[in-house]
Amino acid sequence: MATPDKSRTGADDLTLRRELLRQGSTDADIRRGLRERTIERVWRGGYVPAGADDAVDDVAARENRYRAMIHTAVSAGGPDRHLSHQSAATILDIPLLHKDISTVHFTAERTGRASAGLVIHQARIPPADLVAVDSYTLTGIGRTICDVARTAPLHEAVCALDSGQFVARRRGEPLDLGHHVDAMRRQHGISRLRTAAALSTDLAESIGESLSRCVIVDDGRLPAPELQSEVVVDDGSVKRCDFGWRDANGRLLLVGEFDGRFKYHRLSAASGHRLAEDVIYQEKLREDAIRDRGIIVVRWTWKELTNPEAFIGRLLRALRRAGIVR
């Protein structure tokens, strides 16, 4: 297996033990560096400078550290195992709910084992389910999200399937989820995978939207929302909303929006790399334009999703105000 290019994998600060030895360092030097905290171990045989993540936020720091772990594990492994599950999702840039970043996942046909920081799943992977990304060989989008979904709780499974389908659609890559589900019919967790697949969609554009939909469906008291509802405002422009509810005549009377904090982060593509206050101001103008059409707007955050009863209560009150439910 070729060694991945660190500059392409988010592991720029990573140095492998063999590189340090080749540069003249010794194992004693490495131990001293660890003891004096000039370097940190991210995985056995992989090191980064101490404080390498200080300039980035917590989310980015954890992601960088996990990518460094993956790089080290791939470099230490052989050609007969392939990145899979959460690790493949990381390289494929598929967002996951509650991703385990303490463990690197591979799949191999002939052997399986687990140890600290490493799981090798034993399963056959058809060649068509493998892709090459930045010199990695890993499971493709369809196989990856199905592997995650069949080994995760239901909400996490639905979020994984939603995310993978959206990423594939955005990239213009064909993805036949039904084919992958059928091909895994003898795999452990197939019942969970089938249940999640029936609930999944390629229209959810964030993990927050997917989890919101799961909570709404779980409760059973709310009518099913329309996804990615479009509102034509007074200036003729179209505003797209995460969720929408219509009355019996088909009139859109209520829209709901998951309000993830990252959309306001300057590093977020969704923000256009603008300052948070500029994004917030534009969001206010957008919401005002939607309200001017006589439509009720409800927003919620991650915190509200952790209290489903209160979240559903808010939506029910809004649906009653809109006259959609009694």
C-alpha positions, 0 to 999 in steps of 0.5 A: 500500500502506498504511503498517503501524502500527509499534506493531502490528509490533514496530517501535515504536522505528523512525523512517523517514528521511522522518519525520525530515526532516518533523520538521526533521532533515536528511540531515547530522543523520542522518549525524552521528547514525550517526557519533556512534552515537546512532542505528543504521540497520536498513535503508536509510531506517530508524533506531532509537535506539542501544541500543534492544534493550539491555533485551531478550534476544538472541532478542527483540532480533534479532526486533525488528530484523528486524521493523523491517527489514520495516517499512522495506522495506514502507514503501519499496516499491510495491503490486505486491509482497507480503511472502512467505517468511521475512518473511511467516512473521515477521509471521504468527508462524510459528517457523522453523528457522535463519530468515534475518533479514538479508534481507526477502522479497517476491514480485511477479508481473512482476519479480524481483531481489536486492540486499543485504538484499532479495529479490523473488521473481518468481511469481504469487500467487493472490488467495486466497493473500494476507492482510492483517495489520496493514496488511501484504499478505502471503502466507497461512500455506499459501503462506508455509510452502510457499514456505519449504519449497521453498527450504530444506534438508529439515529446515528445510522440514519444520519450516516445514510443521509450524509453519504447520500447528500455528499454523493449527490453534491459530488455528482456520484451515482449511489444506489443505496438499495443495492448496497443494503441488499448486498449486505443482507447476510451481514451482522446488523442488516435489520438496523441498516434496513430500518435506517435506509427506509428512514433516510433521504438525500435531501438533508444537508446537515447532521442537525437536519437529519437528527431533527427529522429523526426526533420528529418521526419518533414522536409521531404527533407531528405531520411529516415535514416537507424537506428543503421547502422553497419560499419566493419572497417579495423581491422574487428571490427564492429562500430555501428552508430545512423543513416546511409544513403546508395546510390542506390546500397546499399553502406553506404556512410554517417553516423550520430551520436547524440552526447549527453553530458552525454555519456562523463560523468564519471557516464554514463554507456555509458562511461564505467565510464571512464574519459571524455578525455579517452572517447573523445580519443576513440571516435576519434579513432572510427570515424577515423576508420569509415572515413578510409572506405570512409564514411562521418561522421556527428555529432550533439548535443542538441544545434543543434537540437534546430535549425532544419533548420540549422541542416537539412542544415548540413545533406543536405550538407553532403548527397550532398557530399556523392552523395546520393542527388543532 
